[in-house]
Amino acid sequence: MVEQEISELDVTLEEKIFQQMLSGQYDEVDAILAIHAGAGGTDSQDWADMLQRMFLRWAGNKKYQVEILDMTPGEEAGIKSVTLSIQGKYAYGYLRSERGVHRLVRLSPFDAAHRRHTSFALVEVLPKIDNNDDEGLVDMNDVKIDVYRSSGAGGQNVQKNSTAIRLTHIPSGIVVTCQNERSQGQNREVALSVLRSRLLQIRLAKKEAEIAVLKGDYTKAEWGSQIRSYVLHPYQMVKDHRTNFEVGSAENVLDGQLDRFMEEYLKQGDSEKN
């Protein structure tokens, strides 16, 4: 019993030490995570879907609540893009380490010759802010609102009425869509929340000169700009190019075991401050 208690205390202590590194202004708040397929065609759309599964597994391990706000499926397989709301304490603090381009190397299941392919997907991570905390981020006079019919796989899940919302922030050119909720009003509020978060991200980027670019739209999802590589062939390895931390079991990482990568990223941030 004593050994079990000591083991549990060790785990609790590690979590406390980890959370001490999450001292950013928005680290404790919920997160909005978006995944966009990059260069690589169907393989990249499948890779974006694999990343979605990885983050869903990670969030499940943390007992976080996840809601799909918007999704665009791929033509043949996978997804072109998806936007997730991840709710739980320190969700943004943990996930900000995942922002950037993720690269996959594998034998393509979509290539008849079964050749090795390289795929890319872009991950955006935004802090989710309350309506009362937007500090005048959004002037509704600058927002164009379009209403359209939700798309889906068909059947009873497809909305017969026009409930999906598209917001265009004219000064910045940011476009946000939401078609998850059952009512137009709910979709509008969710889309506004995402828009506020995107505009906040731009504001943070301007304030923090040491961060090159925070907004994912400014980063091309292609070769040479990746933050992490996942290799499934001819060997297994996942390597973070910012911290040089790597592991040999790619399957475990794709099953949501991301904490070590997040921890190394946070440690590097602390060392750079000191």
Helices and strands as residue ranges (DSSP letters): H 2-20, E 31-37, H 42-61, E 65-73, E 79-87, H 91-95, G 96-98, E 100-107, E 116-127, G 131-133, G 140-142, E 143-148, G 155-157, E 164-169, E 174-178, H 184-207, G 216-218, E 226-231, E 237-240, E 246-247, H 250-254, H 259-273
